[in-house]
Amino acid sequence: MEMTWQLFTVVYVMLSVLLAFPPPELWSIGLTVEGIIGGVLGWLGDEHEQFVSFHMRRIAATILCHSALPLGYVACVQWLYPEVLMSGSLVWTLYIIFCVTWLSLTALVVLHWRNGFLRRLTAADAGGRDPPWAWHPLARILQTYAGVLGLPSWTDLAERIDEEYREMDKFYSLLTSWNARTVVTRSFIIRISPYRVDVALQEPWAGGEPAADDVETDGYCRLEVSGTDEHISHTSEMTTAQYLNIQVHNLVPHVDSFKLRINSRELDNFRRFIRVPLHIPAGVIIHRTLAERFSVEFAEQVARNQPVPRSAIRGEMENCIGCYVLPAQVKLTKRCDAAECQNCGCRPLWCVGCMGLWFAHQQDQQHPEGWMAARAPCPSCRSPFCVLDVCAITDN
């Protein structure tokens, strides 16, 4: 059965959408514009060595490839179904004119990014020759920052970004469903998307006054959690993934603000790299990790178990060997009827929170719905116990 041109149109549109917004499966095998042009043709260069130049080329290639998709459809129809275009329909004629015009305009924009093509046409005196990609949107952002920092050119700042990106110690987060990456280095907060790279400088002011007098800050940007949203990643609600939308407010004139999106489980690591305060409004609730959420329910169950009096424990009570802050709070004593559990003769060495985290980390991480009914070995003697065997130590 031959495919009609109408069915081919549907298939082509679906493939175009997959190429423009590749799912995680295509990302994993490199079937993207970045993977094809960079990996196969090698035109993009090495992101690790020349981060700024790589993404300038990548954005240009992405825009050109996506803009060529409508004209590519015309070429495919001409090849597979020539009688369709030969019909001389006005709709097809207008569509072809649109495709050629759109691709031509896109090519002119990319050419202008590369060598200032449009500036040469409009400027009477172009002056000295600009470095390649000097009119790329990313270069214009870096040029603005270079002016604030007193640097001669945006290329000086680009070299600094390249150097910091090569360092191993940086924050890196990838959201394949959004085709967006977040990178935080010593001096920069960077958001990478298919058509754009946004940059914020996270350093103290080099001089002058902040751009926004009504904002309490001593840097070039400020961060604020603007909201959260959740997505069910498992049948159990304990594995709900929470994502934070972080607004990066650029305080330098003519530099756009932008939004980051990270998993709430990455927040602690993200905070380790940022050098500006992160404001979290009172109404925004950030969930804890899966193990921490289980630890709360673990502590609630321990509070319902039959306690062990302090007088039944010999010697002085020591601090928890997990956190070294709280005193030991629980004693493992067999209370359940299960034959698999054993009595533990170890001294109390853990607070209830650390014991809950230990218990959680011994379980099957893919099936948290069964953790409360599961067992774990004693951290010291390896005797198996369940949640019912964890007893709080009381004074009476």
FENQUI-V959842 format. One record per residue. N is the residue number from 1. PHI is phi as a letter, one per 30 degrees, with the letter a starting at -180 (none if undefined). PSI is psi in degrees with one decimal (NA if undefined). D_CENTER is the distance of its C-alpha to the mean C-alpha in Angstrom with 2 decimals. Layout:
BEGIN
n->[N;N]
phi->[PHI;PHI]
psi->[PSI;PSI]
d_center->[D_CENTER;D_CENTER]
END
This chain:
BEGIN
n->[1;2;3;4;5;6;7;8;9;10;11;12;13;14;15;16;17;18;19;20;21;22;23;24;25;26;27;28;29;30;31;32;33;34;35;36;37;38;39;40;41;42;43;44;45;46;47;48;49;50;51;52;53;54;55;56;57;58;59;60;61;62;63;64;65;66;67;68;69;70;71;72;73;74;75;76;77;78;79;80;81;82;83;84;85;86;87;88;89;90;91;92;93;94;95;96;97;98;99;100;101;102;103;104;105;106;107;108;109;110;111;112;113;114;115;116;117;118;119;120;121;122;123;124;125;126;127;128;129;130;131;132;133;134;135;136;137;138;139;140;141;142;143;144;145;146;147;148;149;150;151;152;153;154;155;156;157;158;159;160;161;162;163;164;165;166;167;168;169;170;171;172;173;174;175;176;177;178;179;180;181;182;183;184;185;186;187;188;189;190;191;192;193;194;195;196;197;198;199;200;201;202;203;204;205;206;207;208;209;210;211;212;213;214;215;216;217;218;219;220;221;222;223;224;225;226;227;228;229;230;231;232;233;234;235;236;237;238;239;240;241;242;243;244;245;246;247;248;249;250;251;252;253;254;255;256;257;258;259;260;261;262;263;264;265;266;267;268;269;270;271;272;273;274;275;276;277;278;279;280;281;282;283;284;285;286;287;288;289;290;291;292;293;294;295;296;297;298;299;300;301;302;303;304;305;306;307;308;309;310;311;312;313;314;315;316;317;318;319;320;321;322;323;324;325;326;327;328;329;330;331;332;333;334;335;336;337;338;339;340;341;342;343;344;345;346;347;348;349;350;351;352;353;354;355;356;357;358;359;360;361;362;363;364;365;366;367;368;369;370;371;372;373;374;375;376;377;378;379;380;381;382;383;384;385;386;387;388;389;390;391;392;393;394;395;396]
phi->[none;d;d;d;d;d;d;d;e;d;d;d;d;d;d;d;d;d;d;d;b;d;d;e;d;d;e;d;c;i;d;b;e;d;d;d;d;d;d;d;d;i;d;d;j;c;d;d;c;b;d;d;d;e;d;d;d;d;d;d;d;d;d;d;d;d;d;d;d;d;d;d;d;d;d;d;d;d;d;c;b;d;d;d;d;d;d;i;d;d;d;d;d;d;d;d;e;d;d;d;d;d;d;d;d;d;d;d;d;d;d;d;e;d;b;i;e;d;d;d;d;c;c;d;b;d;i;d;d;d;d;e;i;d;c;d;e;d;d;d;d;d;d;d;d;d;d;d;d;i;d;d;a;d;d;d;d;d;d;d;d;e;d;d;d;d;d;d;d;a;d;b;b;b;c;d;d;c;h;b;b;c;b;b;c;d;b;b;c;b;c;c;b;e;c;a;b;c;b;b;c;c;b;d;d;d;l;i;c;e;d;b;d;d;c;d;a;b;b;d;a;b;c;b;d;d;l;b;b;b;b;d;c;a;d;d;d;d;c;d;c;c;c;c;c;c;d;c;c;d;c;c;e;i;c;d;d;a;b;c;b;b;d;d;d;c;d;d;d;d;d;d;c;d;c;b;d;c;d;c;e;d;d;c;c;c;d;d;d;e;d;d;d;d;d;d;d;d;d;d;d;d;d;d;d;d;d;c;d;d;d;d;c;d;i;d;d;c;d;e;d;d;c;h;c;d;d;e;b;b;b;d;b;d;c;d;c;d;d;d;d;b;d;c;c;d;d;d;b;b;d;d;d;d;d;d;d;d;e;d;d;d;c;d;d;d;b;d;d;c;d;d;c;c;b;b;d;e;e;c;c;i;d;d;b;c;d;d;c;c;c;d;c;c;d;c]
psi->[121.7;146.3;127.7;160.2;-25.5;-42.5;-38.2;-37.7;-44.3;-44.4;-42.0;-40.6;-42.0;-43.8;-35.2;-41.2;-40.3;-36.4;-38.5;-36.1;73.2;136.1;171.8;-33.2;-40.2;-34.3;-42.6;-29.5;5.6;20.8;66.8;170.8;-43.6;-42.0;-39.9;-52.1;-38.6;-45.6;-41.3;-51.3;-25.1;18.1;-26.5;-25.7;-162.1;115.9;-37.6;-32.8;-40.4;76.9;-50.2;-49.7;-39.7;-47.1;-27.1;-45.3;-40.6;-44.6;-43.6;-44.8;-39.4;-45.9;-42.2;-44.8;-45.3;-34.9;-23.1;-10.6;-44.2;-41.6;-31.6;-34.4;-42.5;-42.9;-40.6;-40.9;-39.8;-35.4;-43.8;-33.9;67.6;-27.2;-23.9;-47.4;-26.9;-9.3;-17.8;27.0;140.3;-34.3;-45.5;-40.4;-46.4;-37.8;-42.5;-42.5;-42.5;-45.4;-45.8;-42.2;-44.6;-46.8;-37.5;-44.0;-40.8;-42.1;-38.3;-40.3;-44.8;-39.3;-37.4;-41.8;-40.1;-45.5;18.9;39.0;-48.2;-32.4;-37.9;-31.5;-30.1;-22.7;132.7;-37.3;104.8;-14.5;-150.6;161.4;131.1;152.8;157.9;141.0;21.3;-20.1;12.6;144.3;-37.7;-39.1;-35.7;-36.9;-46.2;-33.7;-37.7;-45.8;-37.6;-39.1;-39.2;-37.9;-6.0;24.4;149.9;-36.9;161.1;-23.1;-29.0;-41.1;-34.2;-40.7;-35.1;-40.5;-43.8;-43.3;-44.5;-33.2;-28.9;-17.2;144.7;-34.0;90.9;160.9;134.2;125.5;134.9;126.4;96.6;-30.6;-24.2;-2.7;38.8;144.3;147.3;128.0;132.4;117.4;-168.5;-35.4;-8.9;146.4;122.0;133.2;125.5;122.2;171.2;-38.5;4.0;151.3;119.3;143.1;137.2;136.8;121.1;75.7;159.7;156.3;132.5;-17.5;167.2;-168.0;147.7;155.0;-24.5;105.1;-19.2;4.7;128.6;100.5;155.5;24.1;-171.8;-5.3;167.4;152.6;140.5;131.8;111.4;-12.3;173.1;158.9;156.1;149.2;132.3;119.0;2.0;164.0;-25.4;137.4;-13.4;-18.2;22.1;128.8;127.4;132.4;139.3;132.4;110.2;117.8;123.6;107.1;107.5;126.1;4.6;129.9;143.3;13.6;121.4;144.7;163.7;173.6;135.0;156.9;114.2;157.9;139.8;-24.3;-16.6;0.1;-44.7;-42.7;-38.5;-42.6;-26.7;-23.7;-22.5;147.2;8.6;153.0;145.4;112.7;126.0;109.7;156.6;-31.4;-4.7;122.3;122.5;123.6;152.5;176.5;167.0;-44.5;-38.5;-38.2;-38.2;-37.1;-33.0;-47.2;-34.6;-45.8;-35.8;-38.6;-39.5;-37.7;-24.7;-18.0;160.1;125.1;171.1;126.2;147.2;-31.2;-18.8;-4.6;124.9;151.7;-179.6;145.2;134.4;165.9;155.7;132.3;-0.8;-48.3;-17.0;18.4;-57.2;153.4;158.1;133.3;-15.1;154.6;133.7;111.6;126.4;117.4;-19.9;173.4;0.6;134.8;-23.8;-26.7;147.3;155.6;140.6;130.6;10.4;152.5;154.3;122.8;-0.2;147.0;166.5;-34.3;-47.1;-35.3;-37.8;-41.5;-39.8;-46.2;-43.6;-38.2;-11.0;-3.1;170.5;111.7;-15.3;-10.5;67.0;-17.2;-16.4;7.5;-42.7;-25.9;2.1;-176.8;161.7;155.5;147.6;136.2;-23.4;-57.1;-5.8;15.9;131.3;143.5;161.6;179.8;-32.7;-16.0;-0.3;113.4;133.1;146.3;122.8;159.7;-23.7;NA]
d_center->[44.98;43.81;40.66;41.61;39.98;38.63;36.86;35.65;34.18;32.12;30.93;30.09;28.08;26.05;25.45;24.54;21.89;20.45;20.53;18.99;16.20;16.03;15.07;13.45;17.06;17.68;14.56;15.85;19.26;18.38;20.10;18.38;19.86;17.99;19.18;22.68;23.50;21.83;22.78;26.12;27.45;25.84;25.96;22.49;23.15;21.04;17.53;17.96;21.30;21.07;17.55;18.91;21.62;19.48;17.18;20.31;21.91;19.00;18.80;22.60;22.83;20.38;22.36;25.62;24.86;23.71;26.74;29.01;28.21;30.88;33.46;32.55;33.51;36.86;37.47;36.84;39.15;41.77;41.65;41.67;43.50;45.59;47.93;45.24;44.89;48.60;49.38;48.92;47.03;46.19;42.75;41.94;43.40;41.30;38.14;38.89;39.59;36.26;34.37;36.24;35.86;32.12;31.54;34.05;32.47;29.04;30.72;32.47;29.31;27.73;31.09;31.11;27.70;29.15;32.57;33.16;35.28;35.62;36.41;39.22;40.69;40.78;41.43;45.04;44.19;40.92;41.66;40.12;37.79;34.05;31.73;29.87;26.98;28.19;27.82;24.29;22.13;19.95;23.28;24.56;21.71;22.41;26.11;25.86;24.23;26.84;29.56;28.42;28.23;31.55;30.41;32.57;29.96;26.32;26.67;27.11;23.73;22.21;23.84;22.40;18.78;19.72;21.24;18.42;15.87;18.46;18.38;17.07;16.16;12.81;9.32;6.89;3.46;4.08;4.86;8.49;10.19;9.05;9.36;6.71;5.09;4.95;8.06;10.53;14.01;17.33;18.04;15.19;11.94;10.67;8.75;9.59;10.76;13.83;16.41;15.23;13.80;13.80;14.82;15.86;18.31;18.15;21.76;24.99;27.16;29.30;32.06;33.16;32.03;28.58;28.03;27.80;30.65;29.74;26.49;26.85;24.87;25.91;23.08;21.87;19.10;18.33;15.38;15.90;14.27;15.64;15.21;13.74;14.08;14.67;14.89;17.49;16.45;19.94;23.46;23.49;22.04;21.12;18.15;16.70;12.91;12.13;9.21;9.67;10.25;10.82;13.44;14.02;17.78;19.23;22.77;24.15;26.27;25.34;21.63;19.48;17.10;13.67;10.99;7.39;5.70;4.41;6.83;10.06;10.82;8.49;10.38;13.28;11.68;9.91;13.45;15.05;13.96;14.40;18.06;18.45;18.93;16.38;18.54;18.17;20.91;23.45;22.76;19.09;19.05;16.17;16.82;17.38;16.49;18.65;21.12;21.51;22.20;24.70;26.25;27.24;29.03;30.50;32.01;33.44;35.17;36.51;38.02;39.91;41.27;44.68;44.32;46.04;48.34;47.91;51.57;50.95;48.82;50.77;49.92;47.48;43.98;41.30;37.76;34.93;34.14;30.46;29.63;32.99;32.97;34.40;37.70;37.94;38.03;38.52;41.05;40.82;43.98;44.64;45.03;44.07;46.46;44.35;46.14;42.94;42.29;44.35;45.58;43.91;46.14;43.52;43.59;40.90;38.11;34.98;33.83;32.81;29.09;28.87;31.08;28.83;25.77;28.05;29.23;25.77;24.70;27.90;27.13;25.70;21.98;22.07;24.84;24.35;26.95;29.64;28.78;31.37;34.10;33.20;34.61;33.53;35.64;36.82;34.91;38.32;40.88;38.66;40.76;38.90;38.40;36.83;35.58;39.20;40.35;38.26;40.68;40.23;42.75;44.91;47.69;50.26]
END
